[in-house]
Amino acid sequence: MPRGTIDISVPDLSGRRAVVTGASDGIGLGIATRLAAAGAEVLMPVRNPRKGETALAGIRRQVPDADVSLRALDLSSLASVAALCETLLGEDRPIHLLVNNAGVMTPPGRQTTADGFELQFGTNHLGHFALVTRLLPLLRAGRARVTSQISVAANSNAINWDDLNWERSYDGMRAYSQSKIAFGLFGLELDRRSQAGGWGITSNLSHPGIAPTNLLAARPEINRERDTMGVRMIRALSARGILAGTVRTAQLPALYAATSPDARRGGFYGPTGPGHMGGAPGEQKLYSRLRSADEARRVWEVSEELVKVPSRG
């Protein structure tokens, strides 16, 4: 199938409230736009208000009647997560869709969050863990579907249980893998706990494959002053239609996982092309590092201790 024709249909989402993290550009912006076009009310929690306003204007140009709004959120700050959740809990409106898409990847050196956690673990996993567990009442009220965006990096390396914050020996790529493995295990444990506790939430996982997003581009906020060699190579491959997907096709697995009536709870969705790097979305075999229920329970329990947010199940 030519890359330009790869797409999925999104069902009518009128009357549904959706939250998409990392929606100020790239994959998240594409997902938010498609959800808005399908009739959902879309909340876009963003760290950078200026980027958020630009993204909002872009959605409204494409979808003139879009019901979209910004909220403030810095996933690297548990205080910021708590403030957003208190706002949403105060609005007391059910959340029907939550796409945990935001992330940070391989800063040049070890950095920490506002709370002292290694930046990738603290942002990609713990920030989202705190967000979901604080919002459980609204997710339960909406019988929500929660889709958590992981990465092909979750298929390598492991959780560094003896040094979760990489204080003794830092490796940026291994720390990134850890954050995505932990995040994936959490997403699956959320579904298990929902089933056991009758929460009404369904949770699944997605990954975007390889695409020329801003994840590896120059990002002064994490001290990356120029684009990495990796993102330059991905852009070249994507432009030539070789293996890598595009930003548009990379949004489809999460969009499918979050909205399709055929996407199942506990499922894992990603591109179906060679190496699962690009192509049409479909269900995939769960990575070996995500298969242990015992590891998933451990991730949940350790995360509760670290963020001090007990589950409200």
Disulfide bonds with the S-S distance in Angstrom:
none
